[in-house]
Amino acid sequence: MTSRMDVPFFRVCLGEDEIKEVTDVLRSGWLTTGARVRRFEEQFTRMLGLDHAVAVNSCTAALHLALEAAGVQPGDGILVPTHTFAATAEVVRYLGAYPILVDCCSDTLNMDLADAERKIADVRSGRLDHVIPPQTRITGMIPVHVAGYMMDLDAINAFAAQHGIWFIEDAAHAFPAAWRSSPDGPWQVCGSGNSKAACFSFYANKTITTGEGGMLVTQDEDFAARVRVMSLHGLSKDAWSRYSGGGSWDYRIIAPGFKYNMTDIAAAIGIHQLERAEVMRLDRVRCATYYRQVFMDSDAFDLPLDDACHTHAWHLFPIRLNLNVAPFSRDVLVEKMKENGVSFSVHWRPLHMHPYYQNIGWRSEDCPTATAVWPRLISLPIFYKMTDTELEYVAETLLSLTKR
Ligand SMILES: *Cc1c(COP(=O)(O)O)cnc(C)c1O
């Protein structure tokens, strides 16, 4: 038995390269958007093999800009998974549109397209009249690749085509991640599909970080141009380059934009995090492989999926407690884990079970799978350079607390 220790949920790991690059920025006197942001964007597009990337100060900002560039209008309906973080749906409200909350799959925790189909029918039939007017124009959807396990891109494409809607990927967990339709098919990296854009997060505990930050990638040049303009007050294109010293002093405001640009300080961290992204991912694969193996025989909880069609980012390791087998409820179990020094998190209380969405009229029975899975969820610590001792201690603690 490993002796008692404290295991954090996440430990940020920055190298000397990040520290030196930030120091160089501070000494350079140019703190805001400049050469390093450009370099970060270029490296990002090269790494994904995509055409356009716009660095911003959060994934939430990237999602907001993407919806704006997609032309979301007040009153539009946008399909959003209920099993996600606040950001995915709040950006829809920023633009005065309605998030239509969609249930999740019980195993992947990703958005359930069969329920998305039902929700469209429910809106049309007036069954969701108390939250969404039946005549609402449903224009898009925002799938989330939960924990970094990508959704089936062929299925999303087919769904979007069938309903004549676009989609924007909330890829906050999915860097780097990839998907293929069959074990011998070609890989598709997150962001390379038919989405209008994919939005990544560099929040402190995400798979790579810039402290706070985000990146929007797209294959569409005009879309990228709109996002870039709107990320900086809606100033015309050459005004943007004035930030790196080359632009015009006489800028033009072409739309009421936002203030979402990334700083060179943040990009300095990102440039070197990016170089190590795959090394860091492989180290999380080591953690996930250990958990999956050591927990294989426990029937007290179900493990996250992995298979030959996914390059999993392993941002999270969410287990689902089997409430009729485990000796404690989730709430009691996590308290006991905490007493034993093991930190945890829960991703997430579904949106339809939060007061804001309940007050709008969403009910537990609107998304029954997410409602049922919520009291089962625990996210275990998983991060780059988590030690073998830490992994063993988490596993031993959880197994001893859940054995009958
Ligand atoms: C973290 C997260 C976001 C928001 O990212 P920020 O960079 O903090 O804005 C959006 N969606 C999901 C699913 C997230 O986990």
The ligand as an SDF file (V2000), in Angstrom:
LIG
                    3D

 15 15  0  0  0  0  0  0  0  0999 V2000
  -12.7660   25.1490  -20.7200 C   0  0  0  0  0  0  0  0  0  0  0  0
  -13.9010   25.0200  -21.6540 C   0  0  0  0  0  0  0  0  0  0  0  0
  -14.3640   26.1040  -22.4210 C   0  0  0  0  0  0  0  0  0  0  0  0
  -13.9060   27.5100  -22.2040 C   0  0  0  0  0  0  0  0  0  0  0  0
  -12.5600   27.7050  -22.3730 O   0  0  0  0  0  0  0  0  0  0  0  0
  -11.9340   29.1230  -21.9350 P   0  0  0  0  0  0  0  0  0  0  0  0
  -10.6330   29.1380  -22.6740 O   0  0  0  0  0  0  0  0  0  0  0  0
  -11.7770   29.0790  -20.4500 O   0  0  0  0  0  0  0  0  0  0  0  0
  -12.8590   30.1680  -22.3810 O   0  0  0  0  0  0  0  0  0  0  0  0
  -15.3450   25.8910  -23.3610 C   0  0  0  0  0  0  0  0  0  0  0  0
  -15.8860   24.6740  -23.5260 N   0  0  0  0  0  0  0  0  0  0  0  0
  -15.4940   23.6080  -22.8070 C   0  0  0  0  0  0  0  0  0  0  0  0
  -16.1230   22.2670  -23.0750 C   0  0  0  0  0  0  0  0  0  0  0  0
  -14.5100   23.7490  -21.8190 C   0  0  0  0  0  0  0  0  0  0  0  0
  -14.1590   22.7010  -21.0660 O   0  0  0  0  0  0  0  0  0  0  0  0
  1  2  1  0
  2  3  1  0
  2 14  2  0
  3  4  1  0
  3 10  2  0
  4  5  1  0
  5  6  1  0
  6  7  2  0
  6  8  1  0
  6  9  1  0
 10 11  1  0
 11 12  2  0
 12 13  1  0
 12 14  1  0
 14 15  1  0
M  END
$$$$
